[in-house]
């Protein structure tokens, strides 16, 4: 049981590395943000914040931006979705795809704002276009990722609590 979080983070990195080789419209799917969204939507009360922050710190170490930016953004994602989890249709693939597109585009645009503050931005028009394209490319993957994560958690014997959340 203690190895599940570490194994999950390793699988997230591996899948993100594999999918980063796929370029569509000149951008790559943002799989790590999709994992953070999955945990924000489907983990129990105690288990949501830590995976989101760990994924953010891991991504910060692999990105060129200021350290802690993605960790803060994924923490904000957790805080923004917490009050609305019960009203979202988390099992509907269309809802997952729409939510993923908005979340991924927003996270990438917010990360660009942090780059602008450090003097490394590429311009607002380019940033907006790239953020929207990354959201568009990543959105269709969220229903598949959600299905695969639920299947994997079931195979690992992770308990599903009332309300459709997992005890991670």
Contact map, one row per residue, 1 for C-alpha under 8 A:
111100000000000000000000000000000000000000000000000000000000000000000000000000000000000000000000000000000000000000000000000000000000000000000000000000000000000000000000
111110000000000000000000000000000000000000000000000000000000000000000000000000000000000000000000000000000000000000000000000000000000000000000000000000000000000000000000
111111100000000000000000000000000000000000000000000000000000000000000000000000000000000000000000000000000000000000000000000000000000000000000000000000000000000000000000
111111110000000000000000000000000000000000000000000000000000000000000000000000000000000000000000000000000000000000000000000000000000000000000000000000000000000000000000
011111111000000000000000000000000000000000000000001000000000000000000000000000000000000000000000000000000000000000000000000000000000000000000000000000000000000000000001
001111111100000000000000000000000000000000000000000000000000000000000000000000000000000000000000000000000000000000000000000000000000000000000000000000000000000000000000
001111111110000000000000000000000000000000000000000000000000000000000000000000000000000000000000000000000000000000000000000000000000000000000000000000000000000000000000
000111111111000000000000000000000000000000000000000000000000000000000000000000000000000000000000000000000000000000000000000000000000000000000000000000000000000000000000
000011111111100000000000000000000000000000000000000000100000000000000000000000000000000000000000000000000000000000000000000000000000000000000000000000000000000000000000
000001111111110000000000000000000000000000000000000000000000000000000000000000000000000000000000000000000000000000000000000000000000000000000000000000000000000000000000
000000111111111000000000000000000000000000000000000000000000000000000000000000000000000000000000000000000000000000000000000000000000000000000000000000000000000000000000
000000011111111100000000000000110010000000000000000000000000000000000000000000000000000000000000000000000000000000000000000000000000000000000000000000000000000000000000
000000001111111110000000000000010000000000000000000000000000000000000000000000000000000000000000000000000000000000000000000000000000000000000000000000000000000000000000
000000000111111111000000000000000000000000000000000000000000000000000000000000000000000000000000000000000000000000000000000000000000000000000000000000000000000000000000
000000000011111111100000000000100000000000000000000000000000000000000000000000000000000000000000000000000000000000000000000000000000000000000000000000000000000000000000
000000000001111111110000000001110000000000000000000000000000000000000000000000000000000000000000000000000000000000000000000000000000000000000000000000000000000000000000
000000000000111111111000000000000000000000000000000000000000000000000000000000000000000000000000000000000000000000000000000000000000000000000000000000000000000000000000
000000000000011111111100000000000000000000000000000000000000000000000000000000000000000000000000000000000000000000000000000000000000000000000000000000000000000000000000
000000000000001111111100000110100000000000000000000000000000000000000000000000000000000000000000000000000000000000000000000000000000000000000000000000000000000000000000
000000000000000111111110000110000000000000000000000000000000000000000000000000000000000000000000000000000000000000000000000000000000000000000000000000000000000000000000
000000000000000011111110000100000000000000000000000000000000000000000000000000000000000000000000000000000000000000000000000000000000000000000000000000000000000000000000
000000000000000001111111000110000000000000000000000000000000000000000000000000000000000000000000000000000000000000000000000000000000000000000000000000000000000000000000
000000000000000000011111111110000000000000000000000000000000000000000000000000000000000000000000000000000000000000000000000000000000000000000000000000000000000000000000
000000000000000000000111111100000000000000000000000000000000000000000000000000000000000000000000000000000000000000000000000000000000000010000000000000000000000000000000
000000000000000000000011111000000000000000000000000000000000000000000000000000000000000000000000000000000000000000000000000000000000100000000000000000000000000000000000
000000000000000000000011111100000000000000000000000000000000000000000000000000000000000000000000000000000000000000000000000000000000000000000000000000000000000000000000
000000000000000000000011111110000000000000000000000000000000000000000000000000000000000000000000000000000000000000000000000000000100110010000000000000000000000000000000
000000000000000000111111011111000000000000000000000000000000000000000000000000000000000000000000000000000000000000000000000000000000010011000000000000000000000000000000
000000000000000000110110001111100000000000000000000000000000000000000000000000000000000000000000000000000000000000000000000000000000011011000000000000000000000000000000
000000000000000100000000000111111100000000000000000000000000000000000000000000000000000000000000000000010000000000000000000000000000011001000000000000000000000000000000
000000000001001100100000000011111110000000000000000000000000000000000000000000000000000000000000000000000000000000000000000000000000000001000000000000000000000000000000
000000000001100100000000000001111111000000000000000000100010000000000000000000000000000000000000000000000000000000000000000000000000000000000000000000000000000000000000
000000000000000000000000000001111111100000000000000000000000000000000000010000000000000000000000000000010010000000000000000000000000000000000000000000000000000000000000
000000000000000000000000000001111111110000000000000000000000000000000000000000000000000000000000000100010000000000000000000000000000000001000100100000000000000000000000
000000000001000000000000000000111111111000000000000000000000000000000000000000000000000000000000000000000000000000000000000000000000000000000000100000000000000000000000
000000000000000000000000000000011111111100000000001100100000000000000000010000000000000000000000000000000000000000000000000000000000000000000000000000000000000000000000
000000000000000000000000000000001111111110000000000100000000000000000000000011000000000000000000000100100000000000000000000000000000000000000000000000000000000000000000
000000000000000000000000000000000111111111100000000000000000000000000000000000000000000000000000000000000000000000000000000000000000000000000000010000000000000000000000
000000000000000000000000000000000011111111100011001100000000000000000000000000000000000000000000000000000000000000000000000000000000000000000000000000000000000000000000
000000000000000000000000000000000001111111100001100100000000000000000000000011001100000000000000000000000000000000000000000000000000000000000000000000000000000000000000
000000000000000000000000000000000000111111100000000000000000000000000000000000001100100001000000000000000000000000000000000000000000000000000000000000000000000000001000
000000000000000000000000000000000000011111110001000000000000000000000000000000000000000000000000000000000000000000000000000000000000000000000000000000000000000000011100
000000000000000000000000000000000000011111111111000000000000000000000000000000000000000000000000000000000000000000000000000000000000000000000000000000000000000000001111
000000000000000000000000000000000000000001111111000000000000000000000000000000000000000000000000000000000000000000000000000000000000000000000000000000000000000010001111
000000000000000000000000000000000000000000111111000000000000000000000000000000000000000000000000000000000000000000000000000000000000000000000000000000000000000000000000
000000000000000000000000000000000000000000111111110000000000000000000000000000000000000000000000000000000000000000000000000000000000000000000000000000000000000000000000
000000000000000000000000000000000000001000111111111000000000000000000000000000000000000000000000000000000000000000000000000000000000000000000000000000000000000000000011
000000000000000000000000000000000000001101111111111100000000000000000000000001000000000000000000000000000000000000000000000000000000000000000000000000000000000000000001
000000000000000000000000000000000000000100000111111110000000000000000000001001000000000000000000000000000000000000000000000000000000000000000000000000000000000000000000
000000000000000000000000000000000000000000000111111111000000000000000000000000000000000000000000000000000000000000000000000000000000000000000000000000000000000000000000
000010000000000000000000000000000001001000000011111111100000000000000000000000000000000000000000000000000000000000000000000000000000000000000000000000000000000000000000
000000000000000000000000000000000001101100000001111111110000000000000010011001000000000000000000000000000000000000000000000000000000000000000000000000000000000000000000
000000000000000000000000000000000000000000000000111111111000000000000011011000000000000000000000000000000000000000000000000000000000000000000000000000000000000000000000
000000000000000000000000000000000000000000000000011111111100000000000010000000000000000000000000000000000000000000000000000000000000000000000000000000000000000000000000
000000001000000000000000000000010001000000000000001111111110000000000010010000000000000000000000000000000000000000000000000000000000000000000000000000000000000000000000
000000000000000000000000000000000000000000000000000111111111000000011111110000000000000000000000000000000000000000000000000000000000000000000000000000000000000000000000
000000000000000000000000000000000000000000000000000011111111100000110110000000000000000000000000000000000000000000000000000000000000000000000000000000000000000000000000
000000000000000000000000000000000000000000000000000001111111110000000000000000000000000000000000000000000000000000000000000000000000000000000000000000000000000000000000
000000000000000000000000000000010000000000000000000000111111111000000110000000000000000000000000000000000000000000000000000000000000000000000000000000000000000000000000
000000000000000000000000000000000000000000000000000000011111111111111110000000000000000000000000000000000000000000000000000000000000000000000000000000000000000000000000
000000000000000000000000000000000000000000000000000000001111111000100000000000000000000000000000000000000000000000000000000000000000000000000000000000000000000000000000
000000000000000000000000000000000000000000000000000000000111111100000000000000000000000000000000000000000000000000000000000000000000000000000000000000000000000000000000
000000000000000000000000000000000000000000000000000000000011111110000000000000000000000000000000000000000000000000000000000000000000000000000000000000000000000000000000
000000000000000000000000000000000000000000000000000000000001011111000000000000000000000000000000000000000000000000000000000000000000000000000000000000000000000000000000
000000000000000000000000000000000000000000000000000000000001001111101000000000000000000000000000000000000000001001100000000000000000000000000000000000000000000000000000
000000000000000000000000000000000000000000000000000000000001000111111000000000000000000000000000000000000000000001100100000000000000000000000000000000000000000000000000
000000000000000000000000000000000000000000000000000000001001100011111100000000000000000000000000000000000000000000000000000000000000000000000000000000000000000000000000
000000000000000000000000000000000000000000000000000000011001000001111111000000000000000000000000000000000000000000000000000000000000000000000000000000000000000000000000
000000000000000000000000000000000000000000000000000000010001000011111111100000000000000000000000000000000000001001000000000000000000000000000000000000000000000000000000
000000000000000000000000000000000000000000000000000000011011000000111111110000000000000000000000000000000000001000000000000000000000000000000000000000000000000000000000
000000000000000000000000000000000000000000000000000111111011000000011111111000000000000000000000000000000000000000000000000000000000000000000000000000000000000000000000
000000000000000000000000000000000000000000000000000010010000000000011111111100000000000000000000000000000000000000000000000000000000000000000000000000000000000000000000
000000000000000000000000000000000000000000000000000000010000000000001111111110000000000000000000000000000010010000000000000000000000000000000000000000000000000000000000
000000000000000000000000000000001001000000000000000110110000000000000111111111000000000000000000000000000000000000000000000000000000000000000000000000000000000000000000
000000000000000000000000000000000000000000000000100110000000000000000011111111100000000000000000000000000000000000000000000000000000000000000000000000000000000000000000
000000000000000000000000000000000000000000000000000000000000000000000001111111110000000000000000000000000000000000000000000000000000000000000000000000000000000000000000
000000000000000000000000000000000000100100000000000000000000000000000000111111111000000000000000000000100000000000000000000000000000000000000000000000000000000000000000
000000000000000000000000000000000000100100000001100100000000000000000000011111111100000000000000000000000000000000000000000000000000000000000000000000000000000000000000
000000000000000000000000000000000000000000000000000000000000000000000000001111111110000000000000000000000000000000000000000000000000000000000000000000000000000000000000
000000000000000000000000000000000000000000000000000000000000000000000000000111111111000000000000000000000000000000000000000000000000000000000000000000000000000000000000
000000000000000000000000000000000000000110000000000000000000000000000000000011111111100000000000000000000000000000000000000000000000000000000000000000000000000000000000
000000000000000000000000000000000000000110000000000000000000000000000000000001111111100000000000000000000000000000000000000000000000000000000000000000000000000000000000
000000000000000000000000000000000000000000000000000000000000000000000000000000111111110000000000000000000000000000000000000000000000000000000000000000000000000000000000
000000000000000000000000000000000000000000000000000000000000000000000000000000011111111100000000000000000000000000000000000000000000000000000000000000000000000000000000
000000000000000000000000000000000000000010000000000000000000000000000000000000001111111101000000000000000000000000000000000000000000000000000000000000000000000000000000
000000000000000000000000000000000000000000000000000000000000000000000000000000000011111110000000000000000000000000000000000000000000000000000000000000000000000000000000
000000000000000000000000000000000000000000000000000000000000000000000000000000000001111110000000000000000000000000000000000000000000000000000000000000000000000000000000
000000000000000000000000000000000000000000000000000000000000000000000000000000000001111111000010000000000000000000000000000000000000000000000000000000000000000000000000
000000000000000000000000000000000000000000000000000000000000000000000000000000000000011111110011000000000000000000000000000000000000000000000000000000000000000000000000
000000000000000000000000000000000000000010000000000000000000000000000000000000000000100111111011000000000000000000000000000000000000000000000000000000000000000000000000
000000000000000000000000000000000000000000000000000000000000000000000000000000000000000011111011000000000000000000000000000000000000000000000000000000000000000000000000
000000000000000000000000000000000000000000000000000000000000000000000000000000000000000011111111000000000000000000000000000000000000000000000000000000000000000000000000
000000000000000000000000000000000000000000000000000000000000000000000000000000000000000001111111100000000000000000000000000000000000000000000110000000000000000000000000
000000000000000000000000000000000000000000000000000000000000000000000000000000000000000000011111110000000000000000000000000000000000000000000010000000000000000000000000
000000000000000000000000000000000000000000000000000000000000000000000000000000000000000111111111111000000000000000000000000000000000000000000000000000000000000000000000
000000000000000000000000000000000000000000000000000000000000000000000000000000000000000011111111111100000000000000000000000000000000000000100110000000000000000000000000
000000000000000000000000000000000000000000000000000000000000000000000000000000000000000000001111111110000000000000000000000000000000000000111110000000000000000000000000
000000000000000000000000000000000000000000000000000000000000000000000000000000000000000000000111111111000000000000000000000000000000000000100000000000000000000000000000
000000000000000000000000000000000000000000000000000000000000000000000000000000000000000000000011111111100000000000000000000000000000000000100000000000000000000000000000
000000000000000000000000000000000100100000000000000000000000000000000000000000000000000000000001111111110000000000000000000000000000001001100100000000000000000000000000
000000000000000000000000000000000000000000000000000000000000000000000000000000000000000000000000111111111000000000000000000000000001001101100000000000000000000000000000
000000000000000000000000000000000000000000000000000000000000000000000000000000000000000000000000011111111100000000000000000000000000001000000000000000000000000000000000
000000000000000000000000000000000000100000000000000000000000000000000000000010000000000000000000001111111110000000000000000000000000001000000000000000000000000000000000
000000000000000000000000000001001100000000000000000000000000000000000000000000000000000000000000000111111111000000000000000000000010011001100000000000000000000000000000
000000000000000000000000000000000000000000000000000000000000000000000000000000000000000000000000000011111111100000000000000000000011111100000000000000000000000000000000
000000000000000000000000000000000000000000000000000000000000000000000000000000000000000000000000000001111111110000000000000000000010000000000000000000000000000000000000
000000000000000000000000000000001000000000000000000000000000000000000000100000000000000000000000000000111111111000000000000000000000000000000000000000000000000000000000
000000000000000000000000000000000000000000000000000000000000000000000000000000000000000000000000000000011111111100000000000000000010010000000000000000000000000000000000
000000000000000000000000000000000000000000000000000000000000000000000000000000000000000000000000000000001111111110000000000000110010000000000000000000000000000000000000
000000000000000000000000000000000000000000000000000000000000000000000000100000000000000000000000000000000111111111000000000000000000000000000000000000000000000000000000
000000000000000000000000000000000000000000000000000000000000000010001100000000000000000000000000000000000011111111100000000000000000000000000000000000000000000000000000
000000000000000000000000000000000000000000000000000000000000000000000000000000000000000000000000000000000001111111110000100000100000000000000000000000000000000000000000
000000000000000000000000000000000000000000000000000000000000000000000000000000000000000000000000000000000000111111111000100000000000000000000000000000000000000000000000
000000000000000000000000000000000000000000000000000000000000000011001000000000000000000000000000000000000000011111111100000000000000000000000000000000000000000000000000
000000000000000000000000000000000000000000000000000000000000000011000000000000000000000000000000000000000000001111111111100000000000000000000000000000000000000000000000
000000000000000000000000000000000000000000000000000000000000000000000000000000000000000000000000000000000000000111111111110000000000000000000000000000000000000000000000
000000000000000000000000000000000000000000000000000000000000000000000000000000000000000000000000000000000000000011111111100000000000000000000000000000000000000000000000
000000000000000000000000000000000000000000000000000000000000000001000000000000000000000000000000000000000000000001111111100000000000000000000000000000000000000000000000
000000000000000000000000000000000000000000000000000000000000000000000000000000000000000000000000000000000000000000111111100000000000000000000000000000000000000000000000
000000000000000000000000000000000000000000000000000000000000000000000000000000000000000000000000000000000000000000111111110000000000000000000000000000000000000000000000
000000000000000000000000000000000000000000000000000000000000000000000000000000000000000000000000000000000000000110111111111000000000000000000000000000000000000000000000
000000000000000000000000000000000000000000000000000000000000000000000000000000000000000000000000000000000000000000010001111101100000000000000000000000000000000000000000
000000000000000000000000000000000000000000000000000000000000000000000000000000000000000000000000000000000000000000000000111111100000000000000000000000000000000000000000
000000000000000000000000000000000000000000000000000000000000000000000000000000000000000000000000000000000000000000000000011111110000000000000000000000000000000000000000
000000000000000000000000000000000000000000000000000000000000000000000000000000000000000000000000000000000000000000000000001111111000000000000000000000000000000000000000
000000000000000000000000000000000000000000000000000000000000000000000000000000000000000000000000000000000000000000000000011111111100000000000000000000000000000000000000
000000000000000000000000000000000000000000000000000000000000000000000000000000000000000000000000000000000000100100000000011111111110000000000000000000000000000000000000
000000000000000000000000000000000000000000000000000000000000000000000000000000000000000000000000000000000000100000000000000111111111000000000000000000000000000000000000
000000000000000000000000000000000000000000000000000000000000000000000000000000000000000000000000000000000000000000000000000011111111100000000000000000000000000000000000
000000000000000000000000001000000000000000000000000000000000000000000000000000000000000000000000000000000000000000000000000001111111110000000000000000000000000000000000
000000000000000000000000000000000000000000000000000000000000000000000000000000000000000000000000000000011101100000000000000000111111111000000000000000000000000000000000
000000000000000000000000000000000000000000000000000000000000000000000000000000000000000000000000000010001000000000000000000000011111111100000000000000000000000000000000
000000000000000000000000101000000000000000000000000000000000000000000000000000000000000000000000000000001000000000000000000000001111111110000000000000000000000000000000
000000000000000000000000001111000000000000000000000000000000000000000000000000000000000000000000000000011001000000000000000000000111111111000000000000000000000000000000
000000000000000000000000000011000000000000000000000000000000000000000000000000000000000000000000000111111000000000000000000000000011111111100000000000000000000000000000
000000000000000000000000000000000000000000000000000000000000000000000000000000000000000000000000000010001000000000000000000000000001111111110000000000000000000000000000
000000000000000000000001001110000000000000000000000000000000000000000000000000000000000000000000000000000000000000000000000000000000111111111000000000000000000000000000
000000000000000000000000000111100100000000000000000000000000000000000000000000000000000000000000000110010000000000000000000000000000011111111100000000000000000000000000
000000000000000000000000000000000000000000000000000000000000000000000000000000000000000000000001111110010000000000000000000000000000001111111100000000000000000000000000
000000000000000000000000000000000000000000000000000000000000000000000000000000000000000000000000100000000000000000000000000000000000000111111111000000000000000000000000
000000000000000000000000000000000000000000000000000000000000000000000000000000000000000000000000100000000000000000000000000000000000000011111111100000000000000000000000
000000000000000000000000000000000100000000000000000000000000000000000000000000000000000000001001100100000000000000000000000000000000000001111111110000000000000000000000
000000000000000000000000000000000000000000000000000000000000000000000000000000000000000000001101100000000000000000000000000000000000000000011111111000000000000000000000
000000000000000000000000000000000000000000000000000000000000000000000000000000000000000000000000000000000000000000000000000000000000000000011111111100000000000000000000
000000000000000000000000000000000110000000000000000000000000000000000000000000000000000000000000000000000000000000000000000000000000000000001111111110000000000000000000
000000000000000000000000000000000000010000000000000000000000000000000000000000000000000000000000000000000000000000000000000000000000000000000111111111000000000000000000
000000000000000000000000000000000000000000000000000000000000000000000000000000000000000000000000000000000000000000000000000000000000000000000011111111100000000000000000
000000000000000000000000000000000000000000000000000000000000000000000000000000000000000000000000000000000000000000000000000000000000000000000001111111110000000000000000
000000000000000000000000000000000000000000000000000000000000000000000000000000000000000000000000000000000000000000000000000000000000000000000000111111111000000000000000
000000000000000000000000000000000000000000000000000000000000000000000000000000000000000000000000000000000000000000000000000000000000000000000000011111111100000000000000
000000000000000000000000000000000000000000000000000000000000000000000000000000000000000000000000000000000000000000000000000000000000000000000000001111111110000000000000
000000000000000000000000000000000000000000000000000000000000000000000000000000000000000000000000000000000000000000000000000000000000000000000000000111111111000000000000
000000000000000000000000000000000000000000000000000000000000000000000000000000000000000000000000000000000000000000000000000000000000000000000000000011111111110000000000
000000000000000000000000000000000000000000000000000000000000000000000000000000000000000000000000000000000000000000000000000000000000000000000000000001111111111000000000
000000000000000000000000000000000000000000000000000000000000000000000000000000000000000000000000000000000000000000000000000000000000000000000000000000111111110000000000
000000000000000000000000000000000000000000000000000000000000000000000000000000000000000000000000000000000000000000000000000000000000000000000000000000011111110000000000
000000000000000000000000000000000000000000000000000000000000000000000000000000000000000000000000000000000000000000000000000000000000000000000000000000001111111000000000
000000000000000000000000000000000000000000000000000000000000000000000000000000000000000000000000000000000000000000000000000000000000000000000000000000001111111100000111
000000000000000000000000000000000000000000000000000000000000000000000000000000000000000000000000000000000000000000000000000000000000000000000000000000000100111110000110
000000000000000000000000000000000000000000000000000000000000000000000000000000000000000000000000000000000000000000000000000000000000000000000000000000000000011111011110
000000000000000000000000000000000000000000010000000000000000000000000000000000000000000000000000000000000000000000000000000000000000000000000000000000000000001111111110
000000000000000000000000000000000000000000000000000000000000000000000000000000000000000000000000000000000000000000000000000000000000000000000000000000000000000111111000
000000000000000000000000000000000000000000000000000000000000000000000000000000000000000000000000000000000000000000000000000000000000000000000000000000000000000011111000
000000000000000000000000000000000000000001000000000000000000000000000000000000000000000000000000000000000000000000000000000000000000000000000000000000000000000111111100
000000000000000000000000000000000000000011110000000000000000000000000000000000000000000000000000000000000000000000000000000000000000000000000000000000000000000111111110
000000000000000000000000000000000000000001110000000000000000000000000000000000000000000000000000000000000000000000000000000000000000000000000000000000000000011110011111
000000000000000000000000000000000000000000110010000000000000000000000000000000000000000000000000000000000000000000000000000000000000000000000000000000000000011110001111
000010000000000000000000000000000000000000110011000000000000000000000000000000000000000000000000000000000000000000000000000000000000000000000000000000000000010000000111
